[in-house]
């Protein structure tokens, strides 16, 4: 991973884009990492991983049992009522 400061990234945007096509580029402000520039393909890959993670979590919840929307609403209303009593 390559790290550059924000001034360099601004002045050399094209070079940063070219570099980010190969590997993520960290852009630092005031010596601290601020943002990461990465290729669109890497962005898509990370989003797909996140989607897979949440799909697995949903499947686990469905197979392990979970509250229905109505039961969840009822539970939250009771919790909020108890919190308001304090």
C-alpha positions in Angstrom: 0.0 0.0 0.0 1.4 3.4 -1.0 0.9 6.4 1.3 1.0 10.0 0.0 0.2 13.4 1.5 -2.9 15.3 0.4 -0.9 18.0 -1.3 0.9 15.4 -3.4 -2.3 13.7 -4.3 -3.9 16.9 -5.4 -0.9 17.9 -7.5 -0.4 14.4 -8.9 -4.0 13.1 -9.1 -3.4 11.2 -12.4 -0.4 9.4 -10.9 -2.4 8.5 -7.8 -5.2 7.1 -9.9 -2.8 5.0 -12.0 -1.2 3.7 -8.8 -4.6 3.0 -7.2 -5.4 0.8 -10.2 -2.7 -1.5 -9.0 -2.9 -1.2 -5.2 -4.7 1.0 -2.7 -3.3 4.5 -2.1 -3.6 6.0 1.4 -3.9 9.8 1.4 -2.8 11.4 4.6 -3.6 14.9 6.0 -1.5 16.4 8.6 0.5 13.1 8.8 -2.5 11.0 9.5 -4.3 8.6 7.1 -7.5 10.3 5.9 -8.8 8.3 2.9 -8.0 5.4 0.7 -8.1 5.5 -3.1 -8.6 2.1 -4.7 -9.5 0.6 -8.0 -13.2 0.2 -8.9 -12.6 -3.6 -9.2 -11.2 -3.7 -5.6 -14.2 -1.6 -4.4 -16.6 -4.1 -6.1 -14.7 -7.0 -4.5 -15.0 -5.5 -1.0 -18.7 -4.7 -1.5 -19.3 -8.3 -2.6 -17.5 -9.6 0.5 -19.7 -7.3 2.7 -22.8 -8.5 0.9 -21.8 -12.1 1.4 -21.1 -11.4 5.1 -24.6 -9.9 5.7 -26.3 -12.6 3.7 -24.6 -15.3 5.9 -25.7 -13.4 9.0 -29.3 -13.2 7.7 -29.2 -16.9 6.9 -27.8 -17.8 10.3 -30.6 -15.7 12.0 -33.3 -17.3 9.9 -32.1 -20.8 10.7 -31.5 -20.0 14.4 -34.7 -18.3 14.9 -35.4 -14.6 15.2 -38.1 -12.2 16.2 -40.8 -11.3 13.7 -41.2 -7.6 12.9 -44.3 -7.5 15.2 -42.4 -9.2 18.1 -39.5 -6.9 17.6 -41.7 -3.8 17.7 -43.4 -5.1 20.9 -40.1 -5.8 22.5 -38.7 -2.3 21.7 -41.9 -0.6 22.9 -41.7 -2.4 26.3 -38.0 -1.5 26.6 -38.6 2.1 25.8 -41.5 2.2 28.3 -39.3 0.8 31.0 -36.5 3.2 30.2 -39.0 6.1 30.5 -40.1 4.9 34.0 -36.6 5.5 35.4 
